[in-house]
Amino acid sequence: MTDPIALHATLLTIDTHIDIPWPDGPGFLDQTKRRVDLPKMQRGHMVAGCFAAYVPQGPITPEGHEAAYARAIAMLDHIRVMGQDRARVCTSADAIEAAHRAGATVIVPCVENGHALGGDISRLAAFAARGARYMTLTHNGHNMLADSSNPRADLGDGPTLHGGLSETGRAAIAEMNRLGMMIDIAHVSKASMLQAAEASRTPVMSTHSCIKALCDNPRNLDDEQLDALRDVGGMINITAVSGFLRAGAKPEQITPQDYVDHIDYAVKRIGLAHVGISSDFDGGGGFTNWRDAAECAAMTTELVKRGYDAAAIAALWGGNFIRILRQAEAAAT
Ligand SMILES: [Zn+2]
């Protein structure tokens, strides 16, 4: 049998969704109490992390929009420098692969919640200029772009605001395609997700969701959604949030076996090429034996136990993400 620890050390491992402390917190370069910092990434051989400029949903008002945009820009500016000269900010598939060959640790900036645009899709160019490689269309709560999987009654949300995507949302997707950014459908409603898969010229992905057939949570994707991802060449990155893996489970009740059950389901349903790995560390993710970035090898160990070979594990840990990023880059105009 493959030695999982030796295999893990060779992989281009990409964690497709990680949050950062904001507005302040311990530095990225030091050993911290956070689940992700540079020392933990290096110990756990997490080569690349997609770090989110996360904007909470707030009021859809001019003031709310300005605050959201200012926060997103400030966070992206922080993400670009937090690794100083000890990690590389990479904004292309080629650059990520070159960094891996050079033994570097990689920061991939991204934006979580289209509310960050402040209602103005021309601002996507400002995000792309700061290296953002994907934007999640919504967070919890409807915004100007799309309906969320989790409407926020406290913000006045009903079950639906747009019936899926709005016209602004469709224009945002076209602009992201033009800029070579990927479209993240985590957090959006089923109607929004299916419409986004159809509207985008390049494959959409969920950067952090799980499987509804195994855990009935609004954040998870059902079989029809998984099939749609396969049909457009997209992917789901299974995430390490205990409540998405098993209903009501606490982090200490979830194991790598539970997590890989979701990987297995997706692989069987839509194929290996459409599945990946994410932690949502420092945003709710983490469980027994994958508590932080230092413990990434536990996932490789469980995948080897389940019979996945080296090529399959490389595809799950980063190869599939790189393929879709390259498709997004190629479609940019
Ligand atoms: Zn999220």
Residues whose N, C-alpha, C, O or C-beta is under 5 A from the ligand:
A	BS01	ZN	none
